[in-house]
Every structure is written in structure tokens, then in C-alpha cells.
Amino acid sequence: MKFRIVSLPPFKAASSGVDKNFDFSEEGILGKFDAYFSDIKPLPRDDFMPRDFLFFDPVEQGMVWWWALNEDMDSGSNDVVDFDGGYYLTYTYRDGDEEMGSKLYNEAIEYVNKSELFELDERHNHYSMGHIITPQDIIKAQGWAQMETFIPIKLRTEHDR
């Protein structure tokens, strides 16, 4: 199996809000949000899990970026949302390789759809998300990053099996 199943805990997150223009420039919604959380230096105790998640909101038709907050972090005047956590099927690929990303996404969806244990769990603020897992120093040294995609799933209920 190319996929792994992880559990993300509930958390509060600073949110970029919806960007229908997909604008990562310094003046764009996503670019400003990137600058906000890139300046945060988590304490060592908080620097071990993915903290930022980027996803497409199919209802609002735009990209949204979250930064998982802890009690010591400032939201930077961004809206704060509650994420309820859950199970996610994940896989990795080279960031920017949209062909491979799409291929793996389709394989993951097929895997879930055929599964007797799992089903998709997409709902408001609970969509497929991406996160760059490569540390910045490594990205600079090798010239590329690895993306991890998170697809929300849940266990099928007994009567669905």
C-alpha cells in the first residue's frame, strides 16, 4: 500500500480565509498568510508536527491556508477556526509534480471507495489538504520539496460494511 493512515488531533488554527484568486504573491491573501506564519518560531515542543495546511474549499471555490495554533501563539489578526481532527489517508510526492499528485489522489480515492473499512469524510472545514514536509534547509540544498496530501476518511459504520 502506498498510503498511510494518520490521526490529526483537534486544534485551533489561524486561517487565511478564502482566496478565490489563488494569489501567493506578497500582496495576495495567501502570500500575506505565508509571511505571517513563516515569521512564527514554534517552541521545540511544538515544532514536530505539521502546523500549516493548504486546501481548496469546494463550497467557497477558493484556497484556504491554516496554521495550527497553540496557547502561546498569536493569530496575527487572522480569523481563528476550530478543526475537529480526524483520520486521514496520506501520501507524498514531489511538490509541483501535478501529474503524479493527481495520479496518487485518484488512486487514493479509488482505494477508499473500494475499502470495506473506510469512507471519505469530506465536510465543511474537513477537506483534502496539503503540507510541505521537507525542512527549509533541505529544500534550499536540494532545490525541491516533498508534499504530503491528507485525504479525510472515517471508519464505515457496521451497517455500511
N, C-alpha and C positions, 0 to 999 in steps of 0.2 A: 504494500500500500504506500502510495506517495504522500499520503496525508497523515496528519496527526490531529488528535482531539485535545483541546485545552479548555480550561475553565477560567474565565475572566471574572474577577470579583466586582461587586458593585462599587461605584465611585462617583464623586462629583467631578465635573470637568468644565473648564473654561471652553467656550465654543466660539468659533469664528463667526457663526451664523451662516446662512446660506449664501453662496456666491454663484449666481447663475452665469457669470462671465468666465468662471474658471481662471481667475486672474491671480497669478503668483508673482506679479511684478511688485516692486516696493510700494506702489500706491494702491494695489489691489487688496481686496478683503483677505485673501489667502496669504498674500505676501506680508501684509501687516501682522497677521496672526503668527506666521512663521517667525518674524522678527521678535514678537512678544515672547513666545516660548523658547526661542533659541537663546535668549538672554537669561533664562532661569537656570541656575546651577543647583540641581537637587542635592540634598544631603546624601552621603554614601548609602544610608539605609533605604533611600528612595530611588536609587539610581540603578536598579537591577531589572525592572520590568518595563515593557513598552509603556510610554506615557502619552504619546501622541498617536491619534488615529484619524485617518482621512477617509471619507466615504461620500458616495453620491446619494442624495436624498431623492428618491423617485417621486415623492409627493410634491416637494418644492422645486424639483428639477434643477438642482444645483449641488455644488460640492460643499461639504462641511468638514471642518477640522476641529478636533478636540484635543485638549491637553488635560490629562488626569491630574487633579489637584490633591494635595494633602492639606492638613490643617495649617501648615506653615506657609503655604503658597498664596500669592496674590493673583486674583483673576484678571488683573490688568484692565479693569473696566469692561471685560467681555462678559456676555451672558454666561450664567452657570447653569448647567443641566445635570440631572441625575441619571446615571446609567445603572441599570439594574443587574448588569452582569449576565453570565450565562455560558453555555457551551459553544465552542467554535471549532470548526474544521479548518485547519490551516495548511498552507503550502508556501514554498518560496520559489522565487525566480529572480533573474537579473532585472533590476529596475530599468524601465524603458523598453524592455522587450515585450511589447504589447501582444505580439503573436503568441509567444509562449504563455504569457499571463492569461490570455483569452482561452488558449487550449487547456491549460490547467483548471481554469474556472469551470469550463464546460465539463471536464472530467469529474471535477468535484461535485458539481450539481447532479450529474448522472449517478455518481456513487451514492449520494444522499437519497436521490429518488428511488434507487433500487434497494436501498438498505431496509432491512426488517427492524432495525433498532432506532434509526434516526429519521428526522424530517426537518425541513427548513423551518427556521424560526424568525422570519423577517416581519418586522412591525415598526411602528414609529420609534425612531432613535435606536434601532436594533437591526442595522443593515450590514452587508458585507463591507469590510473595512480593510485598509492597507496601512502598513507601518514599515519604514526602513529599519532593518535590524543591524545594519553594518555601522560600527562606530565611525565617527567623523575622521579620525586619524587614518583608519584603514581605507575609507573612501578616497581621501587625498592621496594615499600611497598607491592604491591600485587603479584609481580612476573610475570606479563604478561602485554601485551599491546593490545590496540584495533586498528585495521587497518581500514581506510576508503578508499574505492575504488571509483574512479571517472571515469565514462564512458562518453566520449564526445558525445553529442547529439545536434541536431538543430531542429527548428520548420520545419515541412514539408511545402513546398510551396503550395499555393492554388490549383494548378493543380494536386498536388500529393494526395490531400485529397479526 
